[in-house]
Amino acid sequence: MSQIFCKRIYDKASADDGFRILIDRLWPRGISKEEACIDEWLKDIAPSNELRTWFHHQPELFPEFKSKYIEELKSKNQLITHILHIAKTQKVCLLYGAKDKENNQAVVLLGVLLNN
């Protein structure tokens, strides 16, 4: 399998990124579609609106957010399989908008993908 990794959408796009997938439910503020350089927007793999608003990027809530999001991902096998299928032939870059690079949904999704 090719490499799968995470990157903030606000970081400059690179040819080394491979297939760029935006995994946020909402479009990131201040980024144009051209600037984003995304290949696909999988908003349905993002945490539910309820979970996203509850978490509100509070690091102290991350452990509970992580377990709740993993539970949500169990019903999204088709989307997980889709990402893994792409990763068989090329690098996949999971794009997210959160400022916190350690406590966000991309980190959780990456862990789920790497354990499949």
Secondary structure as a PSIPRED ss2 file (coil, helix, strand):
# PSIPRED VFORMAT (PSIPRED V4.0)

   1 M C   1.000  0.000  0.000
   2 S C   1.000  0.000  0.000
   3 Q C   1.000  0.000  0.000
   4 I E   0.000  0.000  1.000
   5 F E   0.000  0.000  1.000
   6 C E   0.000  0.000  1.000
   7 K E   0.000  0.000  1.000
   8 R E   0.000  0.000  1.000
   9 I C   1.000  0.000  0.000
  10 Y C   1.000  0.000  0.000
  11 D C   1.000  0.000  0.000
  12 K C   1.000  0.000  0.000
  13 A C   1.000  0.000  0.000
  14 S C   1.000  0.000  0.000
  15 A H   0.000  1.000  0.000
  16 D H   0.000  1.000  0.000
  17 D H   0.000  1.000  0.000
  18 G C   1.000  0.000  0.000
  19 F E   0.000  0.000  1.000
  20 R E   0.000  0.000  1.000
  21 I E   0.000  0.000  1.000
  22 L E   0.000  0.000  1.000
  23 I C   1.000  0.000  0.000
  24 D C   1.000  0.000  0.000
  25 R C   1.000  0.000  0.000
  26 L C   1.000  0.000  0.000
  27 W C   1.000  0.000  0.000
  28 P C   1.000  0.000  0.000
  29 R C   1.000  0.000  0.000
  30 G C   1.000  0.000  0.000
  31 I C   1.000  0.000  0.000
  32 S C   1.000  0.000  0.000
  33 K H   0.000  1.000  0.000
  34 E H   0.000  1.000  0.000
  35 E H   0.000  1.000  0.000
  36 A H   0.000  1.000  0.000
  37 C C   1.000  0.000  0.000
  38 I C   1.000  0.000  0.000
  39 D C   1.000  0.000  0.000
  40 E E   0.000  0.000  1.000
  41 W E   0.000  0.000  1.000
  42 L C   1.000  0.000  0.000
  43 K H   0.000  1.000  0.000
  44 D H   0.000  1.000  0.000
  45 I H   0.000  1.000  0.000
  46 A C   1.000  0.000  0.000
  47 P C   1.000  0.000  0.000
  48 S C   1.000  0.000  0.000
  49 N H   0.000  1.000  0.000
  50 E H   0.000  1.000  0.000
  51 L H   0.000  1.000  0.000
  52 R H   0.000  1.000  0.000
  53 T H   0.000  1.000  0.000
  54 W H   0.000  1.000  0.000
  55 F H   0.000  1.000  0.000
  56 H C   1.000  0.000  0.000
  57 H C   1.000  0.000  0.000
  58 Q C   1.000  0.000  0.000
  59 P H   0.000  1.000  0.000
  60 E H   0.000  1.000  0.000
  61 L H   0.000  1.000  0.000
  62 F H   0.000  1.000  0.000
  63 P H   0.000  1.000  0.000
  64 E H   0.000  1.000  0.000
  65 F H   0.000  1.000  0.000
  66 K H   0.000  1.000  0.000
  67 S H   0.000  1.000  0.000
  68 K H   0.000  1.000  0.000
  69 Y H   0.000  1.000  0.000
  70 I H   0.000  1.000  0.000
  71 E H   0.000  1.000  0.000
  72 E H   0.000  1.000  0.000
  73 L H   0.000  1.000  0.000
  74 K C   1.000  0.000  0.000
  75 S C   1.000  0.000  0.000
  76 K C   1.000  0.000  0.000
  77 N H   0.000  1.000  0.000
  78 Q H   0.000  1.000  0.000
  79 L H   0.000  1.000  0.000
  80 I H   0.000  1.000  0.000
  81 T H   0.000  1.000  0.000
  82 H H   0.000  1.000  0.000
  83 I H   0.000  1.000  0.000
  84 L H   0.000  1.000  0.000
  85 H H   0.000  1.000  0.000
  86 I H   0.000  1.000  0.000
  87 A H   0.000  1.000  0.000
  88 K C   1.000  0.000  0.000
  89 T C   1.000  0.000  0.000
  90 Q C   1.000  0.000  0.000
  91 K C   1.000  0.000  0.000
  92 V E   0.000  0.000  1.000
  93 C E   0.000  0.000  1.000
  94 L E   0.000  0.000  1.000
  95 L E   0.000  0.000  1.000
  96 Y E   0.000  0.000  1.000
  97 G C   1.000  0.000  0.000
  98 A C   1.000  0.000  0.000
  99 K C   1.000  0.000  0.000
 100 D C   1.000  0.000  0.000
 101 K C   1.000  0.000  0.000
 102 E C   1.000  0.000  0.000
 103 N C   1.000  0.000  0.000
 104 N C   1.000  0.000  0.000
 105 Q H   0.000  1.000  0.000
 106 A H   0.000  1.000  0.000
 107 V H   0.000  1.000  0.000
 108 V H   0.000  1.000  0.000
 109 L H   0.000  1.000  0.000
 110 L H   0.000  1.000  0.000
 111 G H   0.000  1.000  0.000
 112 V H   0.000  1.000  0.000
 113 L H   0.000  1.000  0.000
 114 L H   0.000  1.000  0.000
 115 N C   1.000  0.000  0.000
 116 N C   1.000  0.000  0.000
